[in-house]
Amino acid sequence: MLVKSKTSAHSFHQGVCLSCGAGNIGKRRYCSIRCRQQLRQKLNTRSGLLQALNTRYATFYFTDTLIVLDVVPHGIREVFRYKARRTAGVKPAEDFGAMSNRLGDAWWAEEKRTAKNYLASRRVLEMAERLAMAEGLKRPR
C-alpha cells in the first residue's frame, strides 16, 4: 500500500467531471464529450515526459486545492508524487498541463546542461516526493 498522505483520491467525492471539476453530473465521469476530449488531448501531449521518465504506471487526480501526479518508473519500487496548487477559476486539465510543462522544462534544462537523458530524468525524479510501495501492491486500474 502507499504511505497515506493528507490528500487522497478516495477522499475526493463522486459526481464531478474528471476534466473540469463541474459538479452535479450524476454517475457520469465527464460533463460533456468535448470536456473528455480536451482532457485526453492534454494527457496525450504530455506522454513524452512519462516516456522520458521510463514510466511503468502513472495516474493523476485533483482536489479543490491540488493537482497530483503519481509516477511509478520501471525497476523502482517507489511512487514519485508531484503536487501543484490549483489556480482559482482554472480547469484541472489546464492546471495539469501547466504542471507537466514545468516538469518538462526542468527535464530539458538538465538535458541541455549535461547532454544526458538519464541525468535529466534523475533530476526530475529528485523533484518528486517519494512514497514507499508495499510488496503486495497491485497495478493501478
Secondary structure by P-SEA (a helix, b strand, c coil): ccccccccccccccccccccccccccccccccaaaaaaaaaaaaaaaaaaaaacccbbbbbccccbbbbbbbcccccbbbbbbbbbcccccaaaaaaaaaaaaaaaaaaaaaacccaaaaaaaaaaabbbbbbcccccccc
